[in-house]
Amino acid sequence: MDRLDHLEHLDKDLVDELAQVARETVRDELREQTRKQRRTATLYAASGALALYAGAALALALGLALALGLPGWAAALITAAVLGVAAYVLRGMARPSATGTAPTPTSEATPIGHDRVIGGTAPAAPPSGLGMPYPPVPPVAPGVPGTGATPPSDADPEAPHHRAR
């Protein structure tokens, strides 16, 4: 019996040591990944800062070129307008749209009931962002009692119903 207690103690120590080694290995791997991601993020930030300065230099060059034939205030105003239009166009390009058309104004459609939409038409795709369109919905459910719709006369009510594949 005494030997079994000794082996049990060794097994517990072995499990603890293996768990410690596994924790250290995972910690070292995470440190290495974090170091790589930090370097990548720093390079992206530096790239963005340099692009900002390049854009500012380009705007300054545009303003100075316009100032050759216009007063300084008019050149600055035109430059600001050009930058504003460019920002608006880029913002519009960044917005996701289901159909690939220009984004609609702020009056978004709010579905009310099953057959009515206030504020416009129903969206072409669900708000999940997957881009899969809604299936067509008939205005009235066929063959449901109380809706006024009747099933087609040539349909056999006893025939088995199969979905189209």
Residue frames relative to the residue before (quaternion, step in Angstrom):
aa qw qx qy qz dx dy dz
M 1.0000 0.0000 0.0000 0.0000 0.00 0.00 0.00
D 0.6393 0.5457 -0.3246 0.4337 3.53 0.98 -0.85
R 0.6259 0.5408 -0.3290 0.4555 3.58 1.10 -0.72
L 0.6473 0.5189 -0.3223 0.4559 3.61 1.00 -0.80
D 0.6270 0.5219 -0.3402 0.4677 3.59 1.01 -0.73
H 0.6437 0.5238 -0.3167 0.4593 3.57 1.01 -0.81
L 0.6610 0.4953 -0.2992 0.4778 3.61 0.99 -0.86
E 0.6244 0.5378 -0.3345 0.4572 3.58 1.03 -0.78
H 0.6417 0.5149 -0.3143 0.4737 3.57 1.03 -0.81
L 0.6471 0.5128 -0.3154 0.4677 3.60 1.02 -0.80
D 0.6371 0.5267 -0.3276 0.4575 3.60 1.01 -0.82
K 0.6503 0.5138 -0.3156 0.4621 3.59 0.94 -0.85
D 0.6541 0.5036 -0.3104 0.4714 3.58 0.97 -0.84
L 0.6458 0.5242 -0.3161 0.4564 3.57 0.98 -0.84
V 0.6547 0.5022 -0.3101 0.4722 3.60 0.95 -0.87
D 0.6515 0.5092 -0.3196 0.4628 3.61 0.94 -0.83
E 0.6667 0.5011 -0.3023 0.4616 3.57 0.97 -0.87
L 0.6450 0.5098 -0.3190 0.4716 3.60 0.98 -0.79
A 0.6419 0.5163 -0.3236 0.4656 3.59 0.99 -0.79
Q 0.6453 0.5175 -0.3165 0.4644 3.58 1.02 -0.81
V 0.6469 0.5062 -0.3138 0.4762 3.60 0.97 -0.82
A 0.6505 0.5091 -0.3197 0.4641 3.59 0.94 -0.84
R 0.6450 0.5180 -0.3237 0.4592 3.62 0.94 -0.84
E 0.6720 0.4923 -0.3011 0.4642 3.58 0.91 -0.90
T 0.6380 0.5237 -0.3312 0.4572 3.60 0.99 -0.76
V 0.6643 0.4882 -0.3014 0.4791 3.59 0.92 -0.89
R 0.6410 0.5262 -0.3242 0.4552 3.60 0.96 -0.85
D 0.6635 0.4973 -0.3070 0.4671 3.61 0.94 -0.87
E 0.6470 0.5155 -0.3190 0.4624 3.58 0.99 -0.80
L 0.6596 0.4987 -0.3105 0.4688 3.59 0.95 -0.82
R 0.6199 0.5346 -0.3429 0.4607 3.59 1.03 -0.73
E 0.6601 0.5106 -0.3052 0.4586 3.57 0.94 -0.88
Q 0.6608 0.4919 -0.3087 0.4755 3.59 0.94 -0.85
T 0.6463 0.5184 -0.3206 0.4591 3.58 0.97 -0.84
R 0.6282 0.5366 -0.3318 0.4554 3.58 1.01 -0.82
K 0.6653 0.4935 -0.3010 0.4725 3.60 0.93 -0.87
Q 0.6725 0.4870 -0.3026 0.4679 3.60 0.93 -0.86
R 0.6221 0.5318 -0.3447 0.4597 3.60 1.04 -0.71
R 0.6430 0.5100 -0.3205 0.4730 3.60 0.99 -0.80
T 0.6526 0.5067 -0.3128 0.4685 3.60 0.93 -0.87
A 0.6619 0.5017 -0.3114 0.4618 3.60 0.92 -0.87
T 0.6341 0.5251 -0.3297 0.4621 3.59 1.02 -0.75
L 0.6605 0.4983 -0.3122 0.4669 3.57 0.96 -0.82
Y 0.6362 0.5100 -0.3307 0.4752 3.60 1.03 -0.73
A 0.6475 0.5134 -0.3236 0.4609 3.60 0.94 -0.83
A 0.6554 0.4988 -0.3138 0.4724 3.60 0.94 -0.85
S 0.6337 0.5257 -0.3240 0.4659 3.57 1.03 -0.80
G 0.6605 0.5069 -0.3038 0.4630 3.59 0.95 -0.83
A 0.6479 0.5097 -0.3222 0.4653 3.58 0.97 -0.83
L 0.6663 0.4906 -0.3072 0.4701 3.59 0.93 -0.84
A 0.6300 0.5171 -0.3363 0.4718 3.61 1.05 -0.71
L 0.6183 0.5355 -0.3430 0.4618 3.59 1.05 -0.72
Y 0.6722 0.4802 -0.2981 0.4783 3.59 0.91 -0.89
A 0.6292 0.5230 -0.3407 0.4631 3.60 1.01 -0.72
G 0.6517 0.5051 -0.3142 0.4705 3.57 0.99 -0.79
A 0.6387 0.5147 -0.3278 0.4687 3.58 1.01 -0.77
A 0.6499 0.5053 -0.3200 0.4689 3.59 0.99 -0.81
L 0.6373 0.5180 -0.3246 0.4692 3.58 1.02 -0.76
A 0.6516 0.5002 -0.3159 0.4749 3.59 0.97 -0.83
L 0.6361 0.5202 -0.3257 0.4676 3.58 1.02 -0.76
A 0.6506 0.5099 -0.3158 0.4659 3.58 0.98 -0.86
L 0.6372 0.5147 -0.3281 0.4707 3.59 1.00 -0.79
G 0.6643 0.5073 -0.3023 0.4583 3.58 0.93 -0.87
L 0.6729 0.4853 -0.3015 0.4700 3.57 0.94 -0.84
A 0.6289 0.5216 -0.3400 0.4656 3.59 1.05 -0.69
L 0.6696 0.4770 -0.3027 0.4821 3.57 0.98 -0.79
A 0.6299 0.5562 -0.3350 0.4261 3.58 1.09 -0.67
L 0.5242 0.6254 -0.4247 0.3921 3.61 1.19 -0.22
G 0.7988 0.2605 -0.1399 0.5240 3.57 1.02 -0.71
L 0.7400 0.3350 -0.1957 0.5494 3.59 1.27 -0.21
P 0.6016 -0.5123 0.4324 0.4343 3.56 -1.24 0.20
G 0.6668 -0.5444 0.3425 0.3765 3.59 -1.16 0.60
W 0.6616 0.5078 -0.3193 0.4500 3.59 0.93 -0.85
A 0.6537 0.5038 -0.3215 0.4642 3.61 1.00 -0.76
A 0.6323 0.5240 -0.3307 0.4650 3.59 1.01 -0.77
A 0.6558 0.5013 -0.3066 0.4739 3.59 0.97 -0.85
L 0.6561 0.5112 -0.3156 0.4567 3.60 0.98 -0.81
I 0.6525 0.4985 -0.3132 0.4771 3.59 0.95 -0.82
T 0.6366 0.5224 -0.3245 0.4653 3.58 0.98 -0.83
A 0.6543 0.5054 -0.3111 0.4687 3.59 0.94 -0.85
A 0.6471 0.5134 -0.3206 0.4636 3.59 0.99 -0.80
V 0.6431 0.5134 -0.3240 0.4668 3.61 0.97 -0.84
L 0.6639 0.4939 -0.3028 0.4729 3.60 0.93 -0.85
G 0.6390 0.5274 -0.3244 0.4564 3.60 1.02 -0.76
V 0.6532 0.4972 -0.3098 0.4797 3.58 0.97 -0.84
A 0.6442 0.5148 -0.3228 0.4646 3.59 0.96 -0.84
A 0.6501 0.5062 -0.3186 0.4687 3.61 0.96 -0.81
Y 0.6480 0.5188 -0.3175 0.4584 3.59 0.98 -0.82
V 0.6561 0.5044 -0.3084 0.4691 3.58 0.95 -0.87
L 0.6653 0.4944 -0.3068 0.4678 3.60 0.91 -0.86
R 0.6260 0.5251 -0.3359 0.4686 3.60 1.03 -0.73
G 0.6562 0.5062 -0.3048 0.4693 3.57 0.98 -0.82
M 0.6563 0.5017 -0.3119 0.4694 3.58 1.03 -0.72
A 0.6626 0.5220 -0.3057 0.4416 3.58 1.10 -0.63
R 0.5993 0.5708 -0.3680 0.4238 3.59 1.14 -0.48
P 0.4014 -0.7058 0.5198 0.2656 3.58 -0.89 0.86
S 0.0052 -0.7781 0.6279 0.0154 3.55 -1.04 0.74
A 0.5199 -0.6829 0.4256 0.2867 3.56 -0.92 0.95
T 0.7810 0.3481 -0.1781 0.4869 3.59 0.91 -0.86
G 0.5058 -0.6593 0.4205 0.3643 3.58 1.25 -0.15
T 0.5365 0.5996 -0.4209 0.4189 3.60 1.22 0.22
A 0.6994 -0.4423 0.3421 0.4451 3.53 -1.31 0.09
P 0.5550 -0.6155 0.4296 0.3585 3.60 -1.04 0.68
T 0.4713 -0.6775 0.4913 0.2783 3.53 -1.09 0.74
P 0.6313 -0.5247 0.3934 0.4140 3.59 -1.20 0.37
T 0.7456 -0.4643 0.2684 0.3955 3.53 -1.35 0.21
S 0.5718 0.5693 -0.4184 0.4170 3.65 1.13 -0.20
E 0.0822 -0.8183 0.5688 0.0096 3.54 -0.06 1.30
A 0.5361 -0.6336 0.4549 0.3228 3.53 -1.12 0.67
T 0.1190 -0.7684 0.6266 0.0530 3.53 -0.99 0.94
P 0.3271 -0.7690 0.5057 0.2143 3.61 -0.43 1.12
I 0.0371 -0.7608 0.6480 -0.0055 3.54 -0.99 0.96
G 0.8149 0.0885 -0.0925 0.5653 3.57 -0.61 1.06
H 0.6422 -0.5382 0.3830 0.3889 3.55 -1.26 -0.30
D 0.8014 0.2929 -0.1401 0.5023 3.58 1.07 -0.54
R 0.7119 0.4185 -0.2523 0.5044 3.60 1.21 0.14
V 0.0784 -0.7729 0.6285 0.0382 3.54 -1.08 0.76
I 0.2598 -0.7613 0.5749 0.1493 3.56 -0.79 1.02
G 0.7955 0.3191 -0.2321 0.4598 3.57 -0.96 0.83
G 0.7960 -0.2307 0.1367 0.5427 3.59 1.15 0.15
T 0.6833 -0.4524 0.3614 0.4448 3.52 -1.21 -0.52
A 0.6281 -0.5277 0.4083 0.4004 3.53 -1.27 0.34
P 0.5558 -0.6146 0.4229 0.3668 3.61 -1.02 0.63
A 0.5546 -0.6306 0.4363 0.3231 3.56 -1.17 0.62
A 0.7904 0.1510 -0.0753 0.5889 3.57 1.15 -0.54
P 0.5784 -0.5847 0.4236 0.3796 3.59 -1.13 0.49
P 0.6024 -0.6050 0.3801 0.3557 3.59 -1.14 0.53
S 0.4356 0.7115 -0.4602 0.3036 3.62 1.21 0.07
G 0.4431 -0.7099 0.4477 0.3149 3.58 1.17 -0.41
L 0.5031 0.6663 -0.4255 0.3493 3.59 1.22 0.07
G 0.4351 -0.7384 0.4287 0.2859 3.57 1.26 -0.27
M 0.5091 0.6213 -0.4479 0.3925 3.59 1.19 0.17
P 0.4027 -0.7424 0.4738 0.2492 3.62 -0.66 1.02
Y 0.5757 -0.5558 0.4718 0.3701 3.51 -1.31 0.39
P 0.4687 -0.6417 0.4999 0.3445 3.63 -1.03 0.55
P 0.5736 -0.5872 0.4172 0.3901 3.62 -1.09 0.53
V 0.1947 -0.7720 0.5986 0.0877 3.54 -1.05 0.83
P 0.3998 -0.7076 0.5152 0.2722 3.61 -0.76 0.95
P 0.5907 -0.5974 0.3974 0.3692 3.61 -1.09 0.62
V 0.7830 0.1102 -0.0522 0.6100 3.60 1.09 -0.67
A 0.4802 -0.6680 0.4812 0.3026 3.56 -0.94 0.86
P 0.3774 -0.7466 0.4933 0.2385 3.63 -0.66 1.02
G 0.8587 0.1944 -0.1495 0.4499 3.51 -1.11 0.82
V 0.5173 0.6123 -0.4452 0.3990 3.61 1.16 0.26
P 0.4445 -0.7034 0.4735 0.2889 3.61 -0.68 1.02
G 0.7793 0.3402 -0.2616 0.4566 3.53 -1.07 0.77
T 0.6525 0.5098 -0.3357 0.4490 3.61 1.19 -0.13
G 0.5140 -0.6576 0.4148 0.3624 3.56 1.23 -0.19
A 0.6136 0.5325 -0.3607 0.4581 3.59 1.21 -0.10
T 0.1762 -0.7749 0.5989 0.0989 3.53 -1.05 0.77
P 0.5255 -0.6167 0.4590 0.3645 3.59 -1.05 0.60
P 0.6304 -0.5259 0.3899 0.4171 3.59 -1.16 0.45
S 0.5425 -0.6642 0.4150 0.3038 3.55 -1.01 0.85
D 0.6843 0.4887 -0.3053 0.4469 3.60 1.08 -0.55
A 0.5341 0.6215 -0.4129 0.3974 3.60 1.25 -0.04
D 0.3217 -0.7372 0.5666 0.1789 3.55 -0.92 0.95
P 0.3612 -0.7641 0.4830 0.2290 3.62 -0.46 1.12
E 0.6640 0.5012 -0.3099 0.4604 3.61 1.17 -0.42
A 0.5382 0.6346 -0.4085 0.3752 3.60 1.21 -0.33
P 0.5226 -0.6294 0.4588 0.3467 3.62 -1.07 0.64
H 0.3653 -0.7222 0.5527 0.1988 3.55 -1.13 0.76
H 0.0280 -0.7872 0.6158 -0.0185 3.55 -0.83 1.03
R 0.4149 -0.6823 0.5431 0.2596 3.51 -1.12 0.74
A 0.4835 -0.6343 0.5133 0.3170 3.54 -1.15 0.65
R 0.2255 -0.7925 0.5524 0.1262 3.56 -0.95 0.83
